[in-house]
Amino acid sequence: PDDLTRSWLTERGSMTRRLEKHCGKIRVRRCCEGFVPACIEEGAAALLSDCGRL
């Protein structure tokens, strides 16, 4: 991704605060809610970053 996109994707602070700063007021509507399993499949694990933030 380009530098701007990368900066959004690698945000280390509050994404909500950054969005409010960029867009003004934001509102969130929850579409669905659920749990993410503690164990993930090997194929899915390969897609995750290894940067240690997860």
BAVODREN-747624 format. One record per residue (C-alpha): x, y, z; residue number from 0. Coordinates in nm, 3 decimals, padded with zeros to 5 digits. Each point is the difference from the previous one (the first is absolute). Layout:
BAVODREN-747624
<r><c1>X</c1><c2>Y</c2><c3>Z</c3><resi>NUM</resi></r>
...
end
This chain:
BAVODREN-747624
<r><c1>00.000</c1><c2>00.000</c2><c3>00.000</c3><resi>0</resi></r>
<r><c1>00.097</c1><c2>00.362</c2><c3>-00.044</c3><resi>1</resi></r>
<r><c1>00.135</c1><c2>00.198</c2><c3>00.298</c3><resi>2</resi></r>
<r><c1>-00.337</c1><c2>00.154</c2><c3>00.094</c3><resi>3</resi></r>
<r><c1>-00.179</c1><c2>-00.335</c2><c3>-00.004</c3><resi>4</resi></r>
<r><c1>00.284</c1><c2>-00.164</c2><c3>00.192</c3><resi>5</resi></r>
<r><c1>-00.020</c1><c2>00.270</c2><c3>00.269</c3><resi>6</resi></r>
<r><c1>-00.372</c1><c2>-00.076</c2><c3>00.054</c3><resi>7</resi></r>
<r><c1>00.053</c1><c2>-00.377</c2><c3>-00.001</c3><resi>8</resi></r>
<r><c1>00.286</c1><c2>00.015</c2><c3>00.251</c3><resi>9</resi></r>
<r><c1>-00.156</c1><c2>00.252</c2><c3>00.241</c3><resi>10</resi></r>
<r><c1>00.137</c1><c2>-00.066</c2><c3>00.349</c3><resi>11</resi></r>
<r><c1>-00.215</c1><c2>00.248</c2><c3>00.189</c3><resi>12</resi></r>
<r><c1>-00.376</c1><c2>00.039</c2><c3>00.021</c3><resi>13</resi></r>
<r><c1>-00.161</c1><c2>-00.059</c2><c3>-00.340</c3><resi>14</resi></r>
<r><c1>-00.317</c1><c2>00.167</c2><c3>00.130</c3><resi>15</resi></r>
<r><c1>00.193</c1><c2>00.314</c2><c3>00.094</c3><resi>16</resi></r>
<r><c1>00.174</c1><c2>00.005</c2><c3>-00.337</c3><resi>17</resi></r>
<r><c1>-00.330</c1><c2>-00.039</c2><c3>-00.187</c3><resi>18</resi></r>
<r><c1>-00.160</c1><c2>00.280</c2><c3>00.204</c3><resi>19</resi></r>
<r><c1>00.296</c1><c2>00.225</c2><c3>-00.078</c3><resi>20</resi></r>
<r><c1>-00.024</c1><c2>-00.085</c2><c3>-00.371</c3><resi>21</resi></r>
<r><c1>-00.380</c1><c2>-00.004</c2><c3>-00.043</c3><resi>22</resi></r>
<r><c1>-00.141</c1><c2>00.199</c2><c3>00.289</c3><resi>23</resi></r>
<r><c1>-00.266</c1><c2>-00.188</c2><c3>00.193</c3><resi>24</resi></r>
<r><c1>-00.039</c1><c2>-00.371</c2><c3>-00.068</c3><resi>25</resi></r>
<r><c1>-00.277</c1><c2>-00.244</c2><c3>00.081</c3><resi>26</resi></r>
<r><c1>00.023</c1><c2>-00.380</c2><c3>00.008</c3><resi>27</resi></r>
<r><c1>-00.284</c1><c2>-00.239</c2><c3>-00.068</c3><resi>28</resi></r>
<r><c1>00.067</c1><c2>-00.358</c2><c3>00.107</c3><resi>29</resi></r>
<r><c1>-00.100</c1><c2>-00.244</c2><c3>-00.275</c3><resi>30</resi></r>
<r><c1>00.079</c1><c2>-00.323</c2><c3>00.179</c3><resi>31</resi></r>
<r><c1>00.173</c1><c2>-00.116</c2><c3>00.311</c3><resi>32</resi></r>
<r><c1>00.180</c1><c2>-00.319</c2><c3>00.079</c3><resi>33</resi></r>
<r><c1>00.310</c1><c2>-00.163</c2><c3>00.139</c3><resi>34</resi></r>
<r><c1>00.324</c1><c2>-00.070</c2><c3>-00.180</c3><resi>35</resi></r>
<r><c1>00.134</c1><c2>-00.345</c2><c3>00.084</c3><resi>36</resi></r>
<r><c1>00.325</c1><c2>-00.014</c2><c3>00.195</c3><resi>37</resi></r>
<r><c1>00.138</c1><c2>-00.253</c2><c3>-00.248</c3><resi>38</resi></r>
<r><c1>00.011</c1><c2>00.083</c2><c3>-00.368</c3><resi>39</resi></r>
<r><c1>00.071</c1><c2>-00.219</c2><c3>-00.299</c3><resi>40</resi></r>
<r><c1>00.355</c1><c2>-00.010</c2><c3>-00.133</c3><resi>41</resi></r>
<r><c1>-00.104</c1><c2>00.161</c2><c3>-00.330</c3><resi>42</resi></r>
<r><c1>-00.162</c1><c2>00.291</c2><c3>00.182</c3><resi>43</resi></r>
<r><c1>00.301</c1><c2>00.041</c2><c3>00.229</c3><resi>44</resi></r>
<r><c1>00.224</c1><c2>00.043</c2><c3>-00.303</c3><resi>45</resi></r>
<r><c1>-00.201</c1><c2>00.310</c2><c3>-00.097</c3><resi>46</resi></r>
<r><c1>00.062</c1><c2>00.175</c2><c3>00.332</c3><resi>47</resi></r>
<r><c1>00.278</c1><c2>00.249</c2><c3>00.057</c3><resi>48</resi></r>
<r><c1>00.302</c1><c2>-00.111</c2><c3>00.199</c3><resi>49</resi></r>
<r><c1>00.066</c1><c2>00.350</c2><c3>00.135</c3><resi>50</resi></r>
<r><c1>-00.089</c1><c2>-00.094</c2><c3>00.359</c3><resi>51</resi></r>
<r><c1>-00.295</c1><c2>00.240</c2><c3>00.028</c3><resi>52</resi></r>
<r><c1>-00.258</c1><c2>-00.277</c2><c3>-00.018</c3><resi>53</resi></r>
end
